[in-house]
Amino acid sequence: MRIRGKAAAVVAAGAALVLLAGCTPRDTETSPTGDATFAPVELVDALPAGTTEVDEVTWALVEGEPRSLVPGADYNFVQPNLCTSLLTVQPDFSVAAGIAQNADWVDPVTFVIDIRPGVTFWDGSAVTPDDVVYSLERHHSDITSAFYGAFVLVAPENGIEVTGDNQVTVQFVAPDTTFRDALTGGAGAVLSKAVSEAQGDALGTSGGELMCAGPYKLESWTPGSEIVTVANEDYWDGAPLVKKLTYKFVPDGTTLTNALLEGEVDGAFNVAPASRDAFASSDSGQLVIGPSTASFSFGPTRETGAGVNPKIRQALSLAIDREQYIATVLHGLGQPQSTFVAPFSWSGAAAADVYQAGYDALEAPHVDLDAAKKLVEESGEDTSVPLRLAIPAGNKELSQTAAIVQSAASQIGLTIEIDERQAADFAAIFLPDPGPRESIDFVATTGYTETPGVLTYPQLFVLPPDQGGIFNWTGYANADVTAGVQAARTTPDANGAAEAYVGAQEVFAPDQLQVTLAGSYHTTFLGNDLTGVVTSVAAYASPWALRLGGK
């Protein structure tokens, strides 16, 4: 299960880029690997734009068939190419204009959105301020929306209003440093009000319609088989070079690897790290590794039992060799990470140096079995009682993760039992009903955020549930942390907000609310004749295929 933003969703190993012949990175940075036997890794956030038109590209979805193409109803790589947002997240995690030619604060509690003139939906109808208000209100007024958290400081009455022929104004009850970044993802995606209201519950499903303003139009959806999209020739930012982009559902990693190597599909994200060597020696395409916010971790699931004791979590962390983990599970496609918020999250922030300094001051993960054993003794927990760790059945990386945690626990006097759950049962762990969590102590996941900013992920774990802490299953409560996170959100000054967050992080990071095992990179495999794809974690939110084309 991958935890992201405001909701739980499935696992995804991240990625980084091995530079192969014919691959010229647009932007690279060297990153350490988990083992000296692996080749050095170069991180690439996007490949050079395509230069020639391509009739059709077939893209595989290892995540399987989407439940919906409505932004926020599901998380998949189809939706970002269909529904462009008011702002766009760039491959390097900076923010640029989108359907809004400008969207920013005019005072601490007033946010003005100026819609780009001439933007149309797929059917040629104009994107209007009413469509923007409708799209934003879908999240503001619906507590079940995955993006509801981005709107909690919007004024409850008349908070989102049309204020001009091409303008919408959002009023807040307090400043909100997270709102602008949120608009780069699904929270800012614009849908046609008329079509959406007419579709009702069928909106964006295989049996319904969808009307957006992205670079690709939805042509057909054959359940269990494929989704076909075609180029929007009137897209405001230029027509895509790939005229037909077909998505195939290939949820098995081994099957996907073979299909890519044999040329049956042209590309895919989140390809298996275990296939790294096979991809590197391929004649049909290249493995591209990009920066990501994703990380592998495990965390406690309930308010009782040994898992809720921070000393037990700290002990387990000290017993796990991160370098071995990265080498074994990620095949070198990751790096040690000191807390569950990855440095790439703030890479484009105005106060990036403040965030980085705070991160650098955290204790780096390391192995110390003696200290771990001492923590177990100090915990006062009954070590004869096994701890249960839940993982999704059939997931190779998380199965390996569980085995490593189990082995580490045995070295410090703890016993871990592995609880493999089928997809629906595993997904139920992350729903509000605590029942599925009562028989387990920990759950192993990967988590990521698809838009810039540091608060989206930690507030899910550190805040009280009524303030957005939907994964705060242990009842974690620290007044300093709550105050710091809230101050980081409501302080307009970028440096002041960053300093407030760093102060909170200094307290919550040692509590190991998620025992972070490694940051993982964003892996992409692309056929040799193609280029132009976004290869960073920004692909989750941006129209990643807009510049895809032939070399």
N, C-alpha and C positions, 0 to 999 in steps of 0.2 A: 504494500500500500504506500503510495507516495503521498506525503502530506504536503499541501501547498497552500499558500496564501491563507484563505479563510476557510478552506474545506479540506477534507481528507480525500486523496485520490491515490493513484497507484505508484509503484516503485519505478525509478528510472535511474540507472547508472548514468553519470554525467559524461563529460567528454573533454578531450584535448586534441591537439593536432600533430600527427606525425607528418612531416613534410616529405612527400614522395615526389617522384619525377613528374614534372608537368604541373605541380601545384605551387602557385605563387601566392603566398599569403598577403592579404591586404593589411593586416596588422598582427604582429606576433609578439610573444614574450616567452622567455625560457622559464620552465618550471621544473622543480625537482621531481624525480620519480620515486616510487617506493622501494626500488631495488636496483643496485648497480648493474644487474644483468640486462636491464631494459635500456633500449636506446633513449637518448635525451628526447624530451618532449617539447614541441613548440606549440603554443596556444594560438589559434587563429580564430578570430571572431566572424569573419566572412571571407568568401572567395571573391576574386575580381568579377565584376559584372559580366554576364554573357554578352556576346556580340552578334550572334546569329539566331534566327528563329528556329524553333524546334516544333515539329507537328505534335508530338505527344511524349510525355514523360510518365512513367509508372512509379509511384512512391509507395513504399510499404509502411504500414503502421504496426509496429511490434506491440503497441498497447492494445491492439485489437479494434473491434468495431466500436465507434462512438455511440453513446446513448442518445446524444442530441448534438446539434451544431449551433445551438443558442449559446452565446457567451455566458459562462457561469453555470450553465446546466451540466456541462461536462468539460473536460480539459483534453484537448486533442490538437493535432497539428493541421487539421483541415480548417477549423474555424478562423485562425488568424489571416488566412488568405482570402476569406470570404467577407469578413466584417471588420473594416478598418475602424480604428479608434480616433477619438478627438486629438490625441497626441500619440506619437509613436516612440517605442523604445528602440534605440539603435543597437547594432550588434555589440558595440562597446559598452552598452548599458547607460548611455547618455540619452537625453530626451530631446525630441525634435517635433516640429509641427506635424499635424495629420489632417483630419477633416477640419479641425480648427487651425486657422492660420496663426492664431494667437490665443493662449489660454493661460491666464496668470492672475495673481493677486493685485488688486488696485488699492486695497487697504487690508489690515490684518484679518478681517472677517468677510471680505467681499471678493469673490472670484468671478472674473468675467471671461466668457468664452465667445470669441469672434469666429464665426463659421466661414470657412473658405468659400468665396463666391463660385458658383458654377458646378459644385460637386453634386453628382446625381447618383441615385440608386441604379441597380442593374437594369430596371425597366425604363430608365430615362427620366423618371420623376425627380424633382429637385429635393435635396436634403434641406429641410427647413428647421427653424428653431423649435417648432412643435415636435418634430421627430427627435431632436436632441433632448428636450425636456422629458418626453416619453421614455426614452432609453435610459436616462439617468434615474428617473422616478421608479423604474422597474426594480432598482436596487435600494433606493432610499426608502421606499415604502414597504419593502418585503423583507422581514427579518430572516426568512429562510434563504435569501439570495446569498450566493457565495461571496458577493462583493458588498454585502450590507455593511461590513465593518468599515469600508472606505467612506461611508456616508453618515456615521453616527454623530458627527458634529455639525452636520447640515441642519439648519433651522427646521423644526418639525412642521411649521406652517409657512407656506409660501416661500420655502427655501430655495426652490428652483423655478425660475420664471423667465419668460420671454421678455427681453428689454430692448429689442430692436429688430429690424428686418433680417439681420443675420447675427443676432446676438442673444445669448442666454446668460443670466447672472445667477450665481449660487451664493446664498447668504449662510453664514455659519454662526453658531453660538459661541465659538471660540476659534482661535487660529488653528490650522491643521496642516502641519508640514508634510503629511503623507498624501494628501488628496491629489495634488498635481501629478505625482508619479503614478498613482493608481489609474489615472485616465489613459495611461499608455497601454493598458491591458484591457481585459474584458469589461472592466467597470466603465470604460469610456467608449466602448463599441456602440455604433449608431445603427439602429434598426428602423425600418419603415413602420411608423405608427399604424397606418391604415392596414397594411398586410398583416402585421403582428396581431392586432386586435381581431381581425377577421379569422385568423388561424386558431386562436385560442390555445388549447393544450397540444394541438398538433404542430405548433410552430417549431420548425427546425428538426422535426423527426423524419424518419424515412417515409412516413405517410403524409407529411405536411409540406408546407412551403416555407421559404425564408426569403427576405428581401433586405439586402445590405448594400454597402457602397465600396466593397473591396475589389482588388484586382482580378478576382476570379468569381464567376457565377456558378451557382449550383445547377447542374444539368440533370443529374439523376442519382438515385441512391437505391442500389439493389441489396436488400438486407442479406447479410451473410456472405456477400461477395465483394462489392466495390462501391465507391462513391466517385462520380465523374464530375469534374468541374471544367469550365472553359474560360478562356481569357475574356476579361471585360475590356473591350477595345477602347472604351471611353473613360477609362480610369483616370482620375485627375493627375496622377503622378506618372502617367505614361502606360501604354499597353504592355502586358507581359510578353516576353519572347516565346514562352512555351504556350502553345495554343490550346492544348488539352492536357490537364493534369489529373491523372486517375490514381486513386488511393485503393490499395489492396490491404486486406486485413490478414496479417501474418503474425499471430501472437506467440509462436514458438521461435525462440532465439536461434536454434540450430537450423530450422527450416528457413528462416530469414537469411542467415549467413550463406547457406547454399544457394538460395535464390539470387542473392547479390553477386556472389562469385561466378555464378553461371549466366549472369546477365538477364535473368528472368524479370527482375525489377531494376530500376535505374538508381534508386537511392533510398535511404532510410536514416532516421535519427535513432539514438539510443541503441545502437548495435552492441552486441555482447562484447564486453572486455576480453572474454576468453578467446574470442576470434581474432585478437589483435595480430598475431603472427600470420594467420591465414590472410587477413586483409592486407597486411604489409607486403606480402609476396604476390598479391593478385595482379593479373594482367588486365583485368576488366575495369578496375576502378581504384580509388584512393580512400584511405581512412583519414578523416580530418578530425582533429581534436581541438575543441574550443573551450573557452572559459565558462564557468558555470557557478550557480549558487547552490547546487545540489550537494547533499551529504548523506552518508549512511550513518545510522544511529540506532540506539534502542532506548526506550524510556519506560517509566512506570505507568501503570494503568489504573490504579485504585488507591483509596485512602488508607487501606490496611495492608498488613503483610510487610515483609522485609524490604520489598522494592521501594517503598515510600521513604525509607531511611536513607538520607543523603550519604551516610558513611558507607553503606553497602554499595551505592552507585559509584562513589569515589574509589572504593576498593577495587571494583571490577574494572574501572578505567585504568587504574595503575597496573592491573594484571595483564592488560592487552597490549601486545606489541604492534604499534601502528604501521611500522615499516613492513612487518610480515603480513599484516592485513592487506595493505595496498598491493603488495607483490602477489599475494595468493588470490584475493578476491577481485581486485581491479586490474591485475596484470600491469601494474605500473601507471595506470591511467587515473591517478588521483594524488592527493597530497595530504599530509597531516593537517588537522584543523583544530584550533584551540577551543572553539565553541560552535554552536549550531548555526551561527550567522556567518556566511562565507565572505571573505574580503571583496569578492567581485560585486557584492550587493551595494557597496558604497563607492565603487570605482569611478563613477561619474559625478559624485556629489561635490558640492561647493566646499564642504568641510571634510573632504576625504582624508586630509592629513591628521585631523583630530581623531577620526574613527580608526585610522591605521595605528596611530600612537597608542590608543586605548587597547586595541587588539594585541599589539606587540607586547604590552605590559602584562597580558594574561600568562599564566603558567602554561607552557607548551606540554602536550601529552608526552608521557614517558613511562617506562616500566620500572616499578619498584615493588617487588613482591613482599619484601619485609614490611614496608609501610602499608601495603594492602592488607596483609594478615593482621597487622596491629589495628587497622580501622575496623576489620571484621570483629575482632575481640571487643573493641570499644563500642561497637554498635548495640550490644546487648541483645541481638537477635538470636533466635534458636536456629542454629545452623544445621540441625538435623532435618529441618523442613525444607524440601526441595523448592526451588524457585522455577516457575513456569514461564518460558519465553515463547510467544506466538510469532509465527512466520507464515507467509502465504505458501501453500503447497505448489510445488513445481518451479519456484523461483530459485535459480541456481545460486545467484549472488547472496541472497538472504539465507539460503540453506547453509552456505559456507560461513556466512556471518555467525549464524547460530552455533555452528560447530566450534568456531574459534572462541566465542564467548563461553561456551560450555567447558572447553578445555582450560581456559584461563581461570574460570571459577573454581575448578577442581584443584588448582594449585594454591588456592588461598582458603580452602576449607568450606567452599560453598558448592552446592549441587544445583545444576541447571537441567531442567527437563524441557525438551523441545515440543511445542504444540503446533503441528502443521494443520492449517485450516484451509478449506476450499474457498474459492474466491468470495462467494456471498457471505460466508461465515467470517472470513477475515475482514471484509469491508464493514461488517456489522460492529466490529470493535470501535470504529471511529464515529459511530452514530450516537445521538444523545442518550439512548437507553444504555445504562451501565451493565445490564445483564451479561452481555457477551464478554465483558472485561473481568467479571468477578472471579473467574477461575484461573486467571493468569496474573503474573506479576510484572511482566515486561512485554513490549511488542517491538519488533525490529522493523524499521522502515527506511525509506529514503525520503528526504524532503527537499523542496526547492521553492524559490519564489521567482516568478516570471517577470516581475517589474522591479525597478530600482527602489532602494530604500532598505533601512535596517530594521524597522519596527514590525513589518508584516508578520514575520515568522515568530520572534520571541514573545510578542504579546499574546499569542495563542496559548502559551504555556505558563507565563508568569503572572498574568492578570487574573483577577477573580472572574468566574464564568459570566457574571452579569455585566462585565466590562469588556467582554470579547475573548476571555480565556477559555475557548471551547475545548481545548485539550489539557486544561489544568485539572486533570483527573485526581491528583493527589491532594487537592486543597491547598496548594502552595500559597502562602500569604506572607509577604514581606513589605511593610509599609514604605521602606526606602526604595525598593524596586518599583512598586506601583507608582509612587510619586515621581520617580525618575523617568519611567516610561511615559507617563502622562505629560510631564514637562517636555520631554523630547518631541512629543507630538504637537504641543500647543505653543512652543516657543518660536516666534517668527524668525529670529536671528539664527542663521545656519550654524554658526559656531556654538551658540548657546544651546541649541537643540542637540548638537553632537556631544557637547560636554555633559548634558543631562543623561543622554543615553549611555555614554561611557561610564558614568558614575553608577548607573543601574547595572550595567554589564559586569562591573567589578564585583558586584554582590551576587548576581544570579549565576554567573558562569561557573564558579566553584561548586554550586549546588547540583550541577550535572542533571538538570531536569531532562535533558537528553544526553546520553553518553555518546558523544560524537566520535565515530571511528575513523572517518576520513572524508575529505571533500572529494567529490568525483567530478570528472570532466564531462563535457558534452560531446558524445561521439557521433560522427556522421560518416556514412559511406556513400560515395557519389561516383557514378560512371565516368570513365576517362574523358568522354566527349563533352561533358557538361561542366559548368562553372556558375558562380553567382549566388550560391545559396548562403543564407545566414547559418553560421556554424557555432554560435554561442547559445547559451540558455535563452537569449532573447527570441529564439525561434518559437517559443511557447506563446509569445504575445504579438510578435510583429509579422507582417506579410512577407515571410521568409522566401517565398518563391517569386517575388516581383522581379528580381534581377536574374533569376535562373534562366540559362539559355546555353546555346552552343558556344564553344571557344572560338 
